[in-house]
Amino acid sequence: MKKAMFYFLTSSLLSLSSAGAFADQEFKSSLEVLKGYSWSEAGLTVHVYSGGCTEKEDFEVVSSFSLPEYQQGTPTIEIRRIEGDFCRAWLPYGTTITFSLEELGLNEENGYKFRLANPLSITQR
């Protein structure tokens, strides 16, 4: 009984100390791998992987409109994750995030046309 209690307490302490390690991890901004996307009058809805803590604020939109070398043609839009989701919920279908036309930099003037640079993956992580 004492041995079982020792193992229980030791494993509990180890899991508590490692939980803080995830919160302190530095996350590097990256192009998000999408599970899917859809386009409507509301804007672009992206289907992303999530551990349960993913929020819209964890992403940024990078558009070639804002780049100095952009001249003309179809602009490229990237959805970049700027904050990691280190939660451990089991969400096999991920979550969806919607970006408005304004957030994407799209309007009648540019014809609402764009190229999405993000890779698509239909497998689970």
Secondary structure, DSSP 8 states (H G I E B T S, - for coil): -HHHHHHHHHHHHHHHHHHHHHHH-----EE--EEEEEEETTEEEEEE--SS---GGGEEEEEGGGSTT--SS--EEEEEE-S--------TT-EEEEE-HHHHT--TTTTT--EE---B--S--
